[in-house]
Amino acid sequence: MRKRTVILSTAIVFGFVAVVLRLSDLMLLNHERLSERAKLQHLKQEDVQVRRGVIFDRKGRELAVNLELESLYCNPDEIATPEKSATNLSSVIGKEPGAILAKFSSKGRFVWIERKLEPEVADRIKGLKIKGLGFMPDAKRFYPKGTLASHILGFVGIDNQALEGVELKYDRHLMNPGGKIFVARDASGKTLSSGLDIESRGNNIVMTIDEVLQYMVEKELDKAMLRWRASAATAIMMDPFTGEILALANRPAYDPNNPSRYRDFERRNRAITDLYEPGSTFKIIVGTSAIEEKVVSLNTKFDCSKGGIEVGGRVIHDAHKHGVLTFKEVIQKSSNVGSVMIGMKLGKENVYRYAKRFGFGEKTGIDLRGEVSGWIRPPEKWSGMSIGSISIGQEVAVTPLQVLRAYSAIANGGILVTPHLVSEIRSPDGQLLASFRPKDGKRAVSRKTADIFREILKTVTEDGGTAKSASVDGNYVAGKTGTSQIIDPDTKRYSKEKYVSSFVGFVPADNPKVAIIVVIYEPKGQIYGGVVAAPVFREVARQALSYLNVPREDSGGENILVVDRR
């Protein structure tokens, strides 16, 4: 018995020693390595879901938000009756049974069936009670105003990835990174509740545009498209002192809620991507540089009575014959002959230099992707006729925004501003993270020259000018018409049928609140900017001044506006 007791006691002691040694090994020597292995088995790393931030207009109106929807997935191994289930499901989601059956036959434990279902559709699917189907919360980007400001806002893809517009330019702010989080899982690998909110929201964007002004611009563009049966149109409204874009619209337009239904032609933001020859709106270059360089005075006379002038073997004509015109009248009546004479007095180096000073041939710097710079060739590459062509807005390529920016420099006293669309970035709880204020712009011309040219531009909308139809009752308007031919891609020559009609200006002329450009592509029936584009400017300006409570400059009446939002 004693021998048996000794053996048993010894075995027990050795057993305890072995356990202690093993525990020491597990808890002291290999603790970190084993803890990591356990964590991999018991914890699952998941991405924190990020909801895109909201985009607001300058008054806090929502332009882009998120809808909380559900997406449908399946575990193919759990689908008991694939054929019957596919048939039943197809009638609800509108897909062919064969396409659904192919997903039921996929390998793996997770297969998407349909993303971002409408609530009523999701409820009908749940009513089918098909084992193996599951739902996952899935945010859908939604643009409550439909086509309004679509070319500014842009759109996102099925996984909320930014594809165009402000959505793309400010994507890193709107999709503030959510990071990763570990959640517990059971023995079968199913995720247990972490007790934590694993959703994150991106920052919000406050834009410079005003929804009401945007609506006014789009409404008038739609009328012009219908009236002139045009192929396309663009209009931009900007604060000429700050560069804030108050409205920007293109036609054709598209619905960012369903961008795939539209062609690239309709989704293109032609305000910054489409180049055209500006025609007479480019006479701002010879006009201001002649004043700045003291080549002319307001009363310098030009004999335009022949109605044409030969430059480098080409004859440039006026649309209507004029007699002897003063410098001021050359701009007022938009005489090509007089403008060419001014350009020849200046010389090609001066014309080119001032074109660059006004920002032509370079990007404006607007906070959108896809902007093009346009072009104007350096003087050493000009032909014998270039001085004549460029003086009247040919042999140069510009965007509507570049032209508006140049005229804004006249409105604000000679400074070239940087256009922008976003004013603030705020956290989800409303805290200000960043604000964008106008930068000190470079000077294009002196204040004196800008003031003189402003007075000349005011005569364009008065009796004797080319744009009487741009005048606004109660306020002075300064601006310029443009009518240019489009190059025929087949003949490589100017088309005799296709034109670009434009008007650009600012109002009130002596204390500008808004600068506006209207560009109508390929109008039918009329071609002149003073007939086609100027009336659009007038209606937009009239409504905008009333909405902004800008007082009339004459003594009679008040600005009264009723906005038709139907």
Buried (B, 14 or more C-beta within 10 A) or exposed (E): EEEEEEEEEEEEEEEEEEEEEEEEEEEEEEEEEEEEEEEEEEBBEEEBBBBBBBBBBBEEBBBBBBEEBBBBBBBBEEBEEBEEBBEBBBEBBEBEBEEBBEBBEEEEEEBBBBBBBEEEBBEBBEEEEBEBBEBEEBBBBEBEBEBBBBBBBBBBEEEBEBBBBBBBBBBEBBBBEBEEBEBEBEEEEEEEEBEEEBEBBBBBBBBBBBBBBBBBBBBBBBEBBEBBEBBBBBBBBBBBBBBBBBBBBBBBBBBBBEBEEBEEEBBBBBBBBBBBBBBBBBBBBBBBBBBBBEBBEEEBBBEBEEBEBEBEEEEBEBBEEBEEBBBBBBBBBBBBBBBBBBBBBBBBEBBBBBBBBBBBBEBBBBBBBBBBBBEBBEBEEBBEBBBBBBBBBBBBBBBBBBBBBBBBBBBBBBBBBBBBBBBBBBBBEEEEEEEBEBEEBEBBBBEEBBBBBBBBBBBBBEEEBBBBBBBBEBBBBBBBBBBBBBBEEEEEEBBEEBBBBBBBBBBBBBEBBBBBBBBBBBBBEBBBBBBBBBBBBBBBBBBBBBBBEBEBBEEEEEBEBEEEEE
